[in-house]
Amino acid sequence: MANLCTQAGRWEEAEMVRDKMKKIGLKKIPGTSWIDTGKGLRSFIAKDGSCERSNEMYEMIEGVVESMSDKECIMKQEFDEAF
């Protein structure tokens, strides 16, 4: 709900939603991503380094992002802010 408010530019309402969530103990469920490392599919959560192959996965992701950046698919700044 808070994300919908921010996307609509309703910053004060988003803050109120987040405050209410915090007061009643609600937390966002982290999104899971999947990557095929060539040795099978692996799931991970952003910034989660607990997987023994997380370095390999993040190197692969960075390579994909660089390739996309070269093709002007996304801005490099957006990637840097995410990680």
N, C-alpha and C positions, 0 to 999 in steps of 0.2 A: 504494500500500500504506500509506504514511504517513497519507494522508487517511482511509482506512478505520479505522486505529487511533485517530486523533483523534476521529472520529465515534463510536467506541465508548468514548471516554473513557480510552483506553489511551495516555496521554501519553508515558510512558517508552519504550514500544515504538515509538511514532511518531518520537521523537527518535533512537532507535537506527537505524531505517530511513533517516532523513535523513542521519545520520552515515555510514552505509555507502554510500549513494548518492554523497555528496560524496567519500569516499575513493577510489571507483573511477571517478569522473568522470562519473557519470550526472546528467542534468538533466531536469527536467520539460519536456514539450513544451507551449508556451503554446497555450491554446485560441483558436480563431478565431471571431469573431462576424460576422454579416452584417447590413447595413442597406440598405433601399431608400430612396435619397435623392430619388426622383422622376426621376432621370436615370440610373438603372441601379443594380444591386446592387453594393455595395462590401463587401469583407471587411476586418477590422481585428483587431488584438490590443489588449487593454486597455492603456491608457496609452501607446499607440504614436502619436506625433504626426508620423510621417514622411509620411503621406498629405497631399497638398495640400489635401484637403477635410476633414481631421480635425476642425477647429473646427466645421464645419457638422454633421458626424456626431455629435459629442459634444453640441452644442446640441439636436439632434433627440432624442438619447437622454435628455437631462436633461428635456426637455419631456414625453416619455413617462413617465418616472419620476415627475415631479410630478403628472401626471394620475392615475397609479396610486396615488400617495400620497394624493391627495385622496379616492380611493375606498377607502382603507385596504387596498389590495392588498399593499403592502410598507411597511416602516418606512423613513423618510428616513435614519435612522442607518445602516442597512445599505448604502444607496447611498453615503453619505459615506465610509464605511470602505473601500468598494471602489475609490474614486477618490481 
